[in-house]
Amino acid sequence: MQNWHRKFDRICNNFSRSFMKNKIALSCLLGFLFLATTFIFTSAYAQQSYLCVPTKGNGFLKNRGDMSWYSSEMNVEENKFLVKRTSSGWNWSDFGTRDQGVNCGEIQANGILWCDMNNGIAVFNTLTSRFQYTKLGNYLSSKTLNANEPGYTLSIIGTCSALQ
């Protein structure tokens, strides 16, 4: 009986030592994952500005002749946007213009920046570096437009790069 007790003690002690080693290794791994995650999230917030370049655009245009609407792929290569940190939060503006842009507030915990504009919305995901911009245009008021006024709605997707 006494031998069995010694064997049991040895097994428990070995398990305890092994468990402690694994616990220390697990603690180190969790610490590393915490630091890596913190670095990834804070690096997105640490940026001061981004250049957003469209890759695709589509929308609806008004036919001036019969005032009907049709879908169209848009050339959006010349449209670029600047997202920059200001003292009052993040700002979305057309790149290369003197336009003051729109104050968007702060980046949410999930990495999303929402920018509500008077004629559209821009959404930027700082974790994937993708954006979507939708300009409402004047479709909703098109019944009051005359044939000389342009009619359109526009949706653009693209990617943003951090500026150093």
C-alpha positions, 0 to 999 in steps of 0.5 A: 500500500505504501508504494502505491501512495508514493507512486501517486505522490510522484504522479501528482507532483509531476503533474503539478510541475508540468501544469505550472510549466504549462501555466507559465507558457500559457501566461506568456502566450496570452501576454504576447497575444495581448501585446500583439492585439494592442499594437494592431489596434493602436497602430490604426488609431495612431495614424494621423491621415489616410489617402483613400483611392476608389477602385470601382464606382457605379450609380444611376444617371438621369436621361435628360431626354425622357427624364428616366433613370438608368444604371451606369458604371462610373469613372471614379479614378480621379476622385480621391479622399483625405481622412485626417485627424483633427483636434475635433476628431476625424475629418473626411474631405476631397483630396487636393481641394480647399474643401473643409470636409466633414467632421466624422467624430471618432473611430469606433472600437470596431475600427469603423469611422462613419461620416454623415454628410448632407448628401451622402455617407462615407464609411472607412474600416481602419482594420481592413483599409477599405471604404465605401462612399455613397452620394445620394445626388438628387434622385429623391427630388428628381420630380422637381428637376428640369431637363437641364439639371443633371441627375445622379446617385453614386456609390464608390468603393476603394482602399485607403493607405496611411500617409506618413 
